[in-house]
Amino acid sequence: MKIKILAVALALTALPSLVLAEGCSYGKQKQAMSCAAGTAYDAATNSCLPVTT
């Protein structure tokens, strides 16, 4: 019984720390996409398309 209480107390103590480790900018980060030479990123299709000149 004491082990269960200790495990619950440890989990409740560690949980807020783990949540705060994400930081305030959770979900606001954007990954930069790089395309191969001769292609450009098209936001409409979310893919790299050949560049026509």
PyMOL Python script that loads the backbone (N, CA, C, O; Angstrom):
from pymol import cmd

cmd.read_pdbstr("""\
ATOM      1  N   MET A   1       0.826  -1.196   0.000  1.00  0.00           N
ATOM      2  CA  MET A   1       0.000   0.000   0.000  1.00  0.00           C
ATOM      3  C   MET A   1       0.869   1.258   0.000  1.00  0.00           C
ATOM      4  O   MET A   1       0.560   2.230  -0.688  1.00  0.00           O
ATOM      5  N   LYS A   2       1.943   1.236   0.764  1.00  0.00           N
ATOM      6  CA  LYS A   2       2.816   2.410   0.826  1.00  0.00           C
ATOM      7  C   LYS A   2       3.481   2.665  -0.523  1.00  0.00           C
ATOM      8  O   LYS A   2       3.735   3.814  -0.884  1.00  0.00           O
ATOM      9  N   ILE A   3       3.764   1.598  -1.267  1.00  0.00           N
ATOM     10  CA  ILE A   3       4.404   1.759  -2.573  1.00  0.00           C
ATOM     11  C   ILE A   3       3.441   2.445  -3.542  1.00  0.00           C
ATOM     12  O   ILE A   3       3.855   3.294  -4.331  1.00  0.00           O
ATOM     13  N   LYS A   4       2.162   2.081  -3.485  1.00  0.00           N
ATOM     14  CA  LYS A   4       1.175   2.708  -4.363  1.00  0.00           C
ATOM     15  C   LYS A   4       1.034   4.191  -4.046  1.00  0.00           C
ATOM     16  O   LYS A   4       0.952   5.017  -4.956  1.00  0.00           O
ATOM     17  N   ILE A   5       1.007   4.527  -2.776  1.00  0.00           N
ATOM     18  CA  ILE A   5       0.886   5.929  -2.373  1.00  0.00           C
ATOM     19  C   ILE A   5       2.122   6.700  -2.813  1.00  0.00           C
ATOM     20  O   ILE A   5       2.011   7.824  -3.302  1.00  0.00           O
ATOM     21  N   LEU A   6       3.293   6.107  -2.643  1.00  0.00           N
ATOM     22  CA  LEU A   6       4.532   6.747  -3.063  1.00  0.00           C
ATOM     23  C   LEU A   6       4.554   6.953  -4.578  1.00  0.00           C
ATOM     24  O   LEU A   6       4.989   8.002  -5.052  1.00  0.00           O
ATOM     25  N   ALA A   7       4.093   5.969  -5.333  1.00  0.00           N
ATOM     26  CA  ALA A   7       4.073   6.080  -6.792  1.00  0.00           C
ATOM     27  C   ALA A   7       3.119   7.186  -7.248  1.00  0.00           C
ATOM     28  O   ALA A   7       3.447   7.951  -8.155  1.00  0.00           O
ATOM     29  N   VAL A   8       1.962   7.271  -6.636  1.00  0.00           N
ATOM     30  CA  VAL A   8       0.996   8.317  -6.992  1.00  0.00           C
ATOM     31  C   VAL A   8       1.537   9.695  -6.616  1.00  0.00           C
ATOM     32  O   VAL A   8       1.405  10.647  -7.385  1.00  0.00           O
ATOM     33  N   ALA A   9       2.138   9.798  -5.448  1.00  0.00           N
ATOM     34  CA  ALA A   9       2.702  11.080  -5.020  1.00  0.00           C
ATOM     35  C   ALA A   9       3.826  11.513  -5.958  1.00  0.00           C
ATOM     36  O   ALA A   9       3.930  12.694  -6.292  1.00  0.00           O
ATOM     37  N   LEU A  10       4.659  10.583  -6.381  1.00  0.00           N
ATOM     38  CA  LEU A  10       5.748  10.902  -7.297  1.00  0.00           C
ATOM     39  C   LEU A  10       5.202  11.341  -8.659  1.00  0.00           C
ATOM     40  O   LEU A  10       5.705  12.291  -9.257  1.00  0.00           O
ATOM     41  N   ALA A  11       4.180  10.651  -9.139  1.00  0.00           N
ATOM     42  CA  ALA A  11       3.585  11.008 -10.430  1.00  0.00           C
ATOM     43  C   ALA A  11       2.950  12.398 -10.376  1.00  0.00           C
ATOM     44  O   ALA A  11       3.106  13.189 -11.306  1.00  0.00           O
ATOM     45  N   LEU A  12       2.241  12.692  -9.298  1.00  0.00           N
ATOM     46  CA  LEU A  12       1.594  13.992  -9.171  1.00  0.00           C
ATOM     47  C   LEU A  12       2.616  15.117  -8.993  1.00  0.00           C
ATOM     48  O   LEU A  12       2.348  16.265  -9.347  1.00  0.00           O
ATOM     49  N   THR A  13       3.773  14.788  -8.450  1.00  0.00           N
ATOM     50  CA  THR A  13       4.825  15.784  -8.289  1.00  0.00           C
ATOM     51  C   THR A  13       5.545  16.038  -9.607  1.00  0.00           C
ATOM     52  O   THR A  13       5.886  17.180  -9.911  1.00  0.00           O
ATOM     53  N   ALA A  14       5.777  15.002 -10.384  1.00  0.00           N
ATOM     54  CA  ALA A  14       6.550  15.126 -11.621  1.00  0.00           C
ATOM     55  C   ALA A  14       5.711  15.635 -12.787  1.00  0.00           C
ATOM     56  O   ALA A  14       6.260  16.247 -13.703  1.00  0.00           O
ATOM     57  N   LEU A  15       4.429  15.409 -12.786  1.00  0.00           N
ATOM     58  CA  LEU A  15       3.577  15.767 -13.916  1.00  0.00           C
ATOM     59  C   LEU A  15       3.626  17.251 -14.279  1.00  0.00           C
ATOM     60  O   LEU A  15       3.793  17.561 -15.459  1.00  0.00           O
ATOM     61  N   PRO A  16       3.490  18.175 -13.345  1.00  0.00           N
ATOM     62  CA  PRO A  16       3.554  19.595 -13.735  1.00  0.00           C
ATOM     63  C   PRO A  16       4.897  19.981 -14.355  1.00  0.00           C
ATOM     64  O   PRO A  16       4.951  20.808 -15.266  1.00  0.00           O
ATOM     65  N   SER A  17       5.959  19.390 -13.866  1.00  0.00           N
ATOM     66  CA  SER A  17       7.281  19.691 -14.428  1.00  0.00           C
ATOM     67  C   SER A  17       7.365  19.235 -15.875  1.00  0.00           C
ATOM     68  O   SER A  17       7.928  19.935 -16.718  1.00  0.00           O
ATOM     69  N   LEU A  18       6.816  18.081 -16.164  1.00  0.00           N
ATOM     70  CA  LEU A  18       6.847  17.571 -17.525  1.00  0.00           C
ATOM     71  C   LEU A  18       5.981  18.412 -18.454  1.00  0.00           C
ATOM     72  O   LEU A  18       6.335  18.617 -19.616  1.00  0.00           O
ATOM     73  N   VAL A  19       4.877  18.890 -17.965  1.00  0.00           N
ATOM     74  CA  VAL A  19       3.989  19.722 -18.778  1.00  0.00           C
ATOM     75  C   VAL A  19       4.657  21.066 -19.068  1.00  0.00           C
ATOM     76  O   VAL A  19       4.584  21.564 -20.191  1.00  0.00           O
ATOM     77  N   LEU A  20       5.295  21.643 -18.077  1.00  0.00           N
ATOM     78  CA  LEU A  20       5.937  22.935 -18.271  1.00  0.00           C
ATOM     79  C   LEU A  20       7.189  22.839 -19.129  1.00  0.00           C
ATOM     80  O   LEU A  20       7.651  23.850 -19.657  1.00  0.00           O
ATOM     81  N   ALA A  21       7.740  21.653 -19.275  1.00  0.00           N
ATOM     82  CA  ALA A  21       8.936  21.483 -20.093  1.00  0.00           C
ATOM     83  C   ALA A  21       8.653  21.788 -21.563  1.00  0.00           C
ATOM     84  O   ALA A  21       9.578  22.114 -22.307  1.00  0.00           O
ATOM     85  N   GLU A  22       7.409  21.690 -21.990  1.00  0.00           N
ATOM     86  CA  GLU A  22       7.041  22.016 -23.367  1.00  0.00           C
ATOM     87  C   GLU A  22       7.231  23.495 -23.644  1.00  0.00           C
ATOM     88  O   GLU A  22       7.525  23.873 -24.778  1.00  0.00           O
ATOM     89  N   GLY A  23       7.074  24.323 -22.655  1.00  0.00           N
ATOM     90  CA  GLY A  23       7.248  25.762 -22.843  1.00  0.00           C
ATOM     91  C   GLY A  23       5.965  26.431 -23.292  1.00  0.00           C
ATOM     92  O   GLY A  23       4.955  25.777 -23.550  1.00  0.00           O
ATOM     93  N   CYS A  24       6.026  27.727 -23.377  1.00  0.00           N
ATOM     94  CA  CYS A  24       4.839  28.511 -23.727  1.00  0.00           C
ATOM     95  C   CYS A  24       4.574  28.537 -25.223  1.00  0.00           C
ATOM     96  O   CYS A  24       3.482  28.913 -25.650  1.00  0.00           O
ATOM     97  N   SER A  25       5.541  28.149 -26.014  1.00  0.00           N
ATOM     98  CA  SER A  25       5.377  28.258 -27.463  1.00  0.00           C
ATOM     99  C   SER A  25       4.913  26.943 -28.091  1.00  0.00           C
ATOM    100  O   SER A  25       5.134  26.726 -29.282  1.00  0.00           O
ATOM    101  N   TYR A  26       4.284  26.075 -27.327  1.00  0.00           N
ATOM    102  CA  TYR A  26       3.821  24.796 -27.855  1.00  0.00           C
ATOM    103  C   TYR A  26       2.830  25.033 -28.985  1.00  0.00           C
ATOM    104  O   TYR A  26       1.852  25.762 -28.818  1.00  0.00           O
ATOM    105  N   GLY A  27       3.082  24.420 -30.123  1.00  0.00           N
ATOM    106  CA  GLY A  27       2.181  24.516 -31.261  1.00  0.00           C
ATOM    107  C   GLY A  27       2.412  25.732 -32.136  1.00  0.00           C
ATOM    108  O   GLY A  27       1.768  25.858 -33.178  1.00  0.00           O
ATOM    109  N   LYS A  28       3.302  26.627 -31.756  1.00  0.00           N
ATOM    110  CA  LYS A  28       3.543  27.836 -32.536  1.00  0.00           C
ATOM    111  C   LYS A  28       4.769  27.708 -33.423  1.00  0.00           C
ATOM    112  O   LYS A  28       5.068  28.611 -34.204  1.00  0.00           O
ATOM    113  N   GLN A  29       5.476  26.599 -33.309  1.00  0.00           N
ATOM    114  CA  GLN A  29       6.701  26.435 -34.077  1.00  0.00           C
ATOM    115  C   GLN A  29       6.368  25.970 -35.487  1.00  0.00           C
ATOM    116  O   GLN A  29       5.457  25.170 -35.698  1.00  0.00           O
ATOM    117  N   LYS A  30       7.112  26.478 -36.427  1.00  0.00           N
ATOM    118  CA  LYS A  30       6.931  26.086 -37.829  1.00  0.00           C
ATOM    119  C   LYS A  30       8.240  25.485 -38.316  1.00  0.00           C
ATOM    120  O   LYS A  30       9.320  26.003 -38.031  1.00  0.00           O
ATOM    121  N   GLN A  31       8.133  24.419 -39.033  1.00  0.00           N
ATOM    122  CA  GLN A  31       9.304  23.770 -39.604  1.00  0.00           C
ATOM    123  C   GLN A  31       9.547  24.330 -40.997  1.00  0.00           C
ATOM    124  O   GLN A  31       8.635  24.387 -41.821  1.00  0.00           O
ATOM    125  N   ALA A  32      10.772  24.739 -41.249  1.00  0.00           N
ATOM    126  CA  ALA A  32      11.115  25.240 -42.567  1.00  0.00           C
ATOM    127  C   ALA A  32      11.258  24.067 -43.528  1.00  0.00           C
ATOM    128  O   ALA A  32      11.874  23.055 -43.195  1.00  0.00           O
ATOM    129  N   MET A  33      10.691  24.204 -44.709  1.00  0.00           N
ATOM    130  CA  MET A  33      10.791  23.136 -45.696  1.00  0.00           C
ATOM    131  C   MET A  33      11.805  23.540 -46.743  1.00  0.00           C
ATOM    132  O   MET A  33      11.803  24.677 -47.214  1.00  0.00           O
ATOM    133  N   SER A  34      12.659  22.622 -47.102  1.00  0.00           N
ATOM    134  CA  SER A  34      13.623  22.903 -48.158  1.00  0.00           C
ATOM    135  C   SER A  34      13.321  21.986 -49.333  1.00  0.00           C
ATOM    136  O   SER A  34      13.012  20.807 -49.164  1.00  0.00           O
ATOM    137  N   CYS A  35      13.416  22.540 -50.489  1.00  0.00           N
ATOM    138  CA  CYS A  35      13.149  21.793 -51.717  1.00  0.00           C
ATOM    139  C   CYS A  35      14.453  21.590 -52.486  1.00  0.00           C
ATOM    140  O   CYS A  35      15.428  22.317 -52.291  1.00  0.00           O
ATOM    141  N   ALA A  36      14.448  20.618 -53.335  1.00  0.00           N
ATOM    142  CA  ALA A  36      15.619  20.321 -54.160  1.00  0.00           C
ATOM    143  C   ALA A  36      15.865  21.464 -55.148  1.00  0.00           C
ATOM    144  O   ALA A  36      14.987  22.290 -55.398  1.00  0.00           O
ATOM    145  N   ALA A  37      17.059  21.488 -55.693  1.00  0.00           N
ATOM    146  CA  ALA A  37      17.407  22.521 -56.672  1.00  0.00           C
ATOM    147  C   ALA A  37      16.471  22.419 -57.873  1.00  0.00           C
ATOM    148  O   ALA A  37      16.194  21.327 -58.368  1.00  0.00           O
ATOM    149  N   GLY A  38      15.992  23.567 -58.331  1.00  0.00           N
ATOM    150  CA  GLY A  38      15.091  23.603 -59.477  1.00  0.00           C
ATOM    151  C   GLY A  38      13.633  23.452 -59.107  1.00  0.00           C
ATOM    152  O   GLY A  38      12.773  23.380 -59.985  1.00  0.00           O
ATOM    153  N   THR A  39      13.343  23.404 -57.808  1.00  0.00           N
ATOM    154  CA  THR A  39      11.959  23.314 -57.364  1.00  0.00           C
ATOM    155  C   THR A  39      11.705  24.385 -56.319  1.00  0.00           C
ATOM    156  O   THR A  39      12.638  24.902 -55.704  1.00  0.00           O
ATOM    157  N   ALA A  40      10.440  24.714 -56.125  1.00  0.00           N
ATOM    158  CA  ALA A  40      10.045  25.705 -55.133  1.00  0.00           C
ATOM    159  C   ALA A  40       8.846  25.161 -54.364  1.00  0.00           C
ATOM    160  O   ALA A  40       8.054  24.385 -54.898  1.00  0.00           O
ATOM    161  N   TYR A  41       8.721  25.571 -53.117  1.00  0.00           N
ATOM    162  CA  TYR A  41       7.613  25.116 -52.273  1.00  0.00           C
ATOM    163  C   TYR A  41       6.313  25.803 -52.672  1.00  0.00           C
ATOM    164  O   TYR A  41       6.265  27.022 -52.835  1.00  0.00           O
ATOM    165  N   ASP A  42       5.272  25.012 -52.824  1.00  0.00           N
ATOM    166  CA  ASP A  42       3.948  25.530 -53.145  1.00  0.00           C
ATOM    167  C   ASP A  42       3.046  25.288 -51.941  1.00  0.00           C
ATOM    168  O   ASP A  42       2.734  24.143 -51.614  1.00  0.00           O
ATOM    169  N   ALA A  43       2.629  26.365 -51.285  1.00  0.00           N
ATOM    170  CA  ALA A  43       1.824  26.250 -50.070  1.00  0.00           C
ATOM    171  C   ALA A  43       0.438  25.664 -50.356  1.00  0.00           C
ATOM    172  O   ALA A  43      -0.149  25.023 -49.484  1.00  0.00           O
ATOM    173  N   ALA A  44      -0.076  25.870 -51.531  1.00  0.00           N
ATOM    174  CA  ALA A  44      -1.411  25.361 -51.863  1.00  0.00           C
ATOM    175  C   ALA A  44      -1.443  23.840 -51.882  1.00  0.00           C
ATOM    176  O   ALA A  44      -2.422  23.229 -51.454  1.00  0.00           O
ATOM    177  N   THR A  45      -0.370  23.229 -52.377  1.00  0.00           N
ATOM    178  CA  THR A  45      -0.335  21.769 -52.460  1.00  0.00           C
ATOM    179  C   THR A  45       0.568  21.151 -51.396  1.00  0.00           C
ATOM    180  O   THR A  45       0.655  19.928 -51.286  1.00  0.00           O
ATOM    181  N   ASN A  46       1.242  21.999 -50.610  1.00  0.00           N
ATOM    182  CA  ASN A  46       2.172  21.527 -49.582  1.00  0.00           C
ATOM    183  C   ASN A  46       3.224  20.594 -50.153  1.00  0.00           C
ATOM    184  O   ASN A  46       3.537  19.565 -49.555  1.00  0.00           O
ATOM    185  N   SER A  47       3.765  20.946 -51.300  1.00  0.00           N
ATOM    186  CA  SER A  47       4.796  20.116 -51.914  1.00  0.00           C
ATOM    187  C   SER A  47       5.732  20.994 -52.733  1.00  0.00           C
ATOM    188  O   SER A  47       5.476  22.179 -52.945  1.00  0.00           O
ATOM    189  N   CYS A  48       6.806  20.391 -53.181  1.00  0.00           N
ATOM    190  CA  CYS A  48       7.767  21.100 -54.038  1.00  0.00           C
ATOM    191  C   CYS A  48       7.392  20.871 -55.494  1.00  0.00           C
ATOM    192  O   CYS A  48       7.155  19.740 -55.920  1.00  0.00           O
ATOM    193  N   LEU A  49       7.342  21.958 -56.247  1.00  0.00           N
ATOM    194  CA  LEU A  49       6.989  21.884 -57.662  1.00  0.00           C
ATOM    195  C   LEU A  49       8.135  22.416 -58.496  1.00  0.00           C
ATOM    196  O   LEU A  49       8.868  23.296 -58.044  1.00  0.00           O
ATOM    197  N   PRO A  50       8.307  21.900 -59.705  1.00  0.00           N
ATOM    198  CA  PRO A  50       9.389  22.394 -60.581  1.00  0.00           C
ATOM    199  C   PRO A  50       9.185  23.859 -60.917  1.00  0.00           C
ATOM    200  O   PRO A  50       8.061  24.307 -61.146  1.00  0.00           O
ATOM    201  N   VAL A  51      10.293  24.605 -60.944  1.00  0.00           N
ATOM    202  CA  VAL A  51      10.243  26.020 -61.284  1.00  0.00           C
ATOM    203  C   VAL A  51      10.313  26.167 -62.801  1.00  0.00           C
ATOM    204  O   VAL A  51      11.213  25.638 -63.453  1.00  0.00           O
ATOM    205  N   THR A  52       9.341  26.899 -63.347  1.00  0.00           N
ATOM    206  CA  THR A  52       9.340  27.150 -64.784  1.00  0.00           C
ATOM    207  C   THR A  52       9.748  28.595 -65.020  1.00  0.00           C
ATOM    208  O   THR A  52       9.280  29.500 -64.329  1.00  0.00           O
ATOM    209  N   THR A  53      10.622  28.811 -65.997  1.00  0.00           N
ATOM    210  CA  THR A  53      11.072  30.178 -66.285  1.00  0.00           C
ATOM    211  C   THR A  53      10.592  30.646 -67.621  1.00  0.00           C
ATOM    212  O   THR A  53      10.881  31.774 -68.020  1.00  0.00           O
TER     213      THR A  53
END
""", "prot")
cmd.dss("prot")
cmd.show_as("cartoon", "prot")
cmd.util.cbc("prot")
cmd.orient("prot")
